[in-house]
């Protein structure tokens, strides 16, 4: 109830400290936060003020960042679609917010969310049974890649973004792992991160060159009345928008930057259309917007982190990010719990069993496999 009162889409702003390179060139801090909801940034055109649901200054810890986010994890376990994503220019601190340090001395939202999911599950073991599935992808140079598969090994399976009748986005062909504890999920995540594309730039020693998408689906069955709910937690670490003149990107890095900027531009078009309540939303213009179509303007509770640099040399990029985030605040989502009664769940099980029996019979007699259950239904969760 508290989460619903706060709104279906919230935007948090996080300002990182001045970096070593910014201090070395004697950059000045141009960001001021008079209260926990307001950020004021100075520029050559004067001061600009922005209002968000929460503003975190450069001294805010990872624990404080997760404190309010923590409640959204409960919503995902309760059967809602939840999306948490970070946006900002290259080097603004998005990956630190979402993932944390490489050695996990200061874990970010994603590893903390993994632990919280299983804490909630442990607290409710006497009332519910749970099944947790996870996938991990990156969108790199307009290609969707499975991070649970080693990049050196490769994969012949083509990944396709699909949507079921309820608007639930899923990835056909993705490697989906069932996990039974937080340690197992964290280990899979760490391995997947090693497969992600990164590179050094003038703005960042380890810049993300792709969009990271982590999906955790949670099926819970009420032991008292048999009601089944399906929640999906999507966590997205977007690659940073960048200018080649600032990052020094050349050759392959320039190609990566162009791809990232193109996808972020498409995301901006979707955000503009949604905030203006237009009848047509251009989700199909890019794979990134297809992936996020049930998170923005869909059946989801969504939290956006806009990360900015406080340095005067990045004023233009920081203002652009804040304007972008302000448009997200105008979007209205219609978040509803994904649940079905015991009888509907039972009928679905019977339908699947009957479909599998029919398929087995047709294979045994050498007939073509025209199934009674649609392939789309079989591939979707659960």
N, C-alpha and C positions, 0 to 999 in steps of 0.2 A: 504493500500500500504506500509506504514511504517512497519507494522507487517510482511508482506511478505518479505521485504528486510532484516529483521533481521533473517530470517530463520524459518523453520517449527518446528525445535526442538532446544530449548535453555536450557542451564544448568546454574543455579545460585548456588553459594556456600555461605552458611551462617555459620559464626563462632560464637558460643555463648560465653559468659563470663565464666571464671572459676567458678565452682559451690562451694557452701559452704563446701562440703565434700572434694573437691580437694584442696581448700585453707587450710582446717584443716590439711591435710596431707602434706602441703607445696609443692604441685605440681607446676611445672614451666610451663609457657606458651612457647610453641615451634613453634607457628605459626606466620608468618610474611606476610604482604600484601603490597608490594611496590607500587602497583597501584590498581585501581578498577577492574582489570581483572585477577590479578595474586595472587596466594597464594603459599607461600613457607613454608614447614614443615620440621623441623629437626628430625632426628632419629639416631639410633645407626649406621645406614649405610650411614649417611651423609644427606645433605639437598636435598629435592625433590621439584621441581617446577611444578605447574599445572596452566593451563590457562582455564578460563571459560568466559561465556558471561557477567557475573557480579559477583563480590565478595563483600559480605557484612561483615564488621567487627563486633566486639562484641558490639559496641555502636550504631549500626543501629537500628532505631525505626521501629515499625510495619507499620507506615504510609509510610516510605521510602521503605520498602519491597514491599508494595502493589502498589506503584506509577507506576512501569513499568508493573506489572502484570495486572493492571487495564485495559490496552488496549486489553488484551486477552478476557476480559468479553464482550467488544464491538464485537469482532469476533464471539463469541458464539451467541449473539443476531442477528448478521448479517447472521447466517445460517451455521457456521462452527462447526465441532467437535473440542472441546478444552479440553485438559487434563492438570491438574496441580497436581503434586505429590511430596511428600517429602520422602527422603531416608536418612538413617544414622543409627549408632549404638544406642542401648538403652540409653536414657538420653542425646542425642545430641541436642535436641530442636525441633524435627520435629512437635510434637503436638502443641507447642507454636507458631511455624510459621504458621501452617495450621488453628488452632482453637483459640489460645490465652489462656489467663488465665481463670480459671474456673469461676470467677466472671465477666468475660468479661470487665475488666478494660482496657486491651490491646487486643482487638479482633484481630484474625488472618485473613488469606486470605479468609477462607470459609465464615464467617459472613460478612466480607467486600464485598465479591463478591455478596452475596444475596442483599445487599443494592444497589450495583452498577447496578445490573440487572434491578431493578425496577426504578432506576433513569433514565436509558436509555429508558425504556418503557414509563415513564412519559414524557420525552422529545420528543417522537415520536408518541404520541397518535393521532395527527391529520393526520398522514400519514399511520399508520399501525394499525391493530388490533393484539393483542397478546394473546397467551394461554401458561401458564407456568405449567409444571408438575414436581414433584420431587419424588425421592426414596432415601432410605438410608439403606445401608447394612454393615455388617461386615463379614469378612472371619476369622472364629475362629476354630482352630483345624481341618482345612480342611472342615469345614461346612460353608455354606453360610446362614447367619441369617438376618432376616428383622428387622431393628431397629425401624421401625414405629409400630411394634407389641411388646407389653410388654413381656419381657422374662418370667415372672411368668405365663402369660396367655398361652404362647406357640402358635404354629401354625401348623396345619396339612398340609398346602400347601407346596409342595416341590418346592424350587426355582431352576430354570434351566437357565444356561447361553446360550443364543441363538444369532444368527447373521442373519440379513436379507440379501437379495440379493445384497444390496449396501455395505455390510460389517459393518453395524450399529449394535453394540452389545446392546442387551436389556435383561432384566431378566424376564423370564416367571414366573408368580406367585407372583411377588413382589407387595407390597402395594404401589400404586402410588397416590399421593395427588395432586390435583389441587390447586394452590396457587394464590392469587390475590394481595398480597403486601408483602413487606420485613418482616414486623413484624410477619405475619403468618408463613412465611418460617423459620425465626429465632426461633420461638417458637417450631415448629416441630423438628428442628435440636437439640435444647437444650434437648427436651424430648428424642430424639433418642440417644443422647450422654449418658444419664443416663442408658440406656440399654446396653451400650458397656462394654465389659470385660476389667477391669483394675486390677492391683495389685501392691503392693510395692515391690521393689527390692533394693539391695545395691547400684544400680546405679541411681535409680529414685524412688521418693516417690509415684508416681502414673504412673506406666509403662503401656503403651498400650499393651494388650496381643492379639490384633487382628488387621487386616488391615481394615481401615474404607474407605468405598466408598460412596460418595455422588454424585448423578446424577440429573442434572436439564436440562430438555428439553424445548426448547422455539420455539413455532410455531408462525411465523409472516405472516400476509397477507397484501400485498401492496394494499391500498385502491384505487390507481390510475389505476394500470394495472392488479390487481388480482394475481400477482405472490406470491407463498407461499414458505417460507423457513423454514427449520427445523435445529435448532442448538442444540448441546448437550454439556453441561459443566460438565466434570467429575473431581471431586476433591478427591484425595486419600491421606490419612494419613497412610503410611505404618508402621507396627509395626517394632521395631528396631531389627537389628541383635544383637546377644548377646552370650557371653560365660558364661556358668554356673559357672565357677570358679570365675568370677567377679561379677555376679549378685546374686549369692547364691541361684539360682533357684533349687527347689526340688519338687518331687512329681508332682502335677498338673502343677505348674509353669514350671517345666522342660519339661513336655509334650508340653505345649504351646510354649516354646522356640524352641523346636525341629521342631514343625510344622511351626513356623515363619521362621526359618532358611532354612527349606526345600523349602518353597515357594519363598523366596528371592534368593535362589540358582537357582531355575527354571527361575526366572526373569532374573538373570545374564546370564543364558544359552541363553535365547531369545535375550538379548542385544548383546551378543557376536556374535550370528548368524547373526543378523541384521547389526551390524557394519562391519562384514566380508563379507556382501552381499551374504550369502549362499542361495541356492535355497530352502532349507527346514528350516522352523522356528518352533521350538518345542513349540508352544503355548499350545498344549493339554496336556503337562506334568503336569500342575497344574491349579487349578481354578483361581489363581491370574493372571496368564498369559493369560488365556481365557478372563478374565474380561478386561484386558488391551490391547487386540489384535488390537482394532481399535484406540488405543492411541500411540502405538509404532510400527512403520513400517506400519501404516495404514493411513486413511484419517483424519488426525488430526493435529492441532497445539498443540505442547506439551512443557510444561515447567517443568523441574525437579529442585527441591531444594535439594542439598546435604548438610546436616547439620553435622557439626563436632565439637568435643570438642577440645579446644586448649591445653589441659594438656598433659604433657610428659607421664603420666601413660596410656594414650589412644592413643599413637602415632601410634601403629600398626593398630588399628581399623580405625583411621582417614585416614591413607594412603590408606588402603583397600577401604574405601568409596570413596575417591577421584579418585582412579584408576577406580572403578566401574562407577563413573559419567563421567569420561573422555571417556569411551567407548560409553556412551549414546550420546555424542556430535557427534559421527561419523555416527549416524543413519540418514537416509533420509526419511522423510515422504512426502506424496503427498496430501496436504490438498486442498480440493475443497469444494465450497459452496454447501449445500444440498438445491436445489431449484427446483421448477417445475412451469410451466406456468399456467395461469388461466384455460386454456382448459383442461390440464392434471388433475389439481385439481378437476375440475367439473366432469370429467369422472370417477375419483376415487370415488367421492361422489355417483355418479349414480350406480357404481359397488357395493359399500357397501350397498346402499339402496336396490338394486336388490337382493343381497345375503341375506340380512336380511329378505326380503319379502319371498324368497324361503325357508329359514329356518323356518319361521313362518308357511308357508303353509304345509311344510312336517311334522312339529310337530302336526298341527291340524288334519292331516289325519292319524297320527300314523306311518308315514314312518321313516326309519332310517335317521339321519340328515347328509347327504352328501352335504356339502355347496358348493356353486358356488365360494365363496371367501375363500381362504386358511386360516386356523386357524392362521398360522404364520403372515399373513398380518393383521388379525384382532387384534392380540396381540401386534403388533409393534406400535410405536408412529407414528402418533397421534391416 
